Amino acid sequence: MRALVAVIRIAMGLFVLIAVVATFIDTASRATINPFNFFGYFTLQTNIIAAVIFVIVGVLALIGREISYWLHVVRGMWVAYMALVGVIYNTLLVGTPGGGGVALEWANHVLHIVFPIYALLDWLLFADRPALKWKHLWLVIVDPVVWTGVVLIRGATDGWVPYPFLEPSNGYGTIALTVLGMTVTVLVLGALMWAISRLRIVKLTAAPAAPAAPAAT
């Protein structure tokens, strides 16, 4: 079971990276790409980093290496972000002009629906992670806060923002409330991941260590 889950994680991570590359190629075929804009979307950043994390965790499991506590923390953080991507896109952005989706339909579904659902189910079902310490929960807001700060600076300088709810024309009071709501949502989702880390639905045991060589006499 451990090896099967590891292979699925690697395959899913690679599939997501393929979707990102396909999106890049498709976009480049229709317009000149500004990489700062293309990779400025929270969805793309989150999917790329989460995919890499899943590949690393899968490879470490396959070769029988121990996964550090901090890698589990990072995976919990990015599962929370993937959940945020799924929630925001499918409730606030889908169907809206400039709503943050990608033109390549199959890739759009992978990045906004398939991978968020998979990441959450993987974290929920497979108990190969320790109970994450509550004192580390605050870490979940670091990446979204940094990303939001960069976006707001860009919106105030060169005018580019990735999502319509961050448009400076909305007024910074409205934007501040939106950012506060996003921060609270990230903390709630992070707390959910921290709580789920205490569940043991499907236990994945580590591969048995090789027996020690007998001592020379």
Summary of the structure (lengths in Angstrom):
residues: 217
radius of gyration: 19.5
end to end distance: 39.3
largest distance: 80.4
contacts: 638
relative contact order: 0.15
helix: 71%
strand: 2%
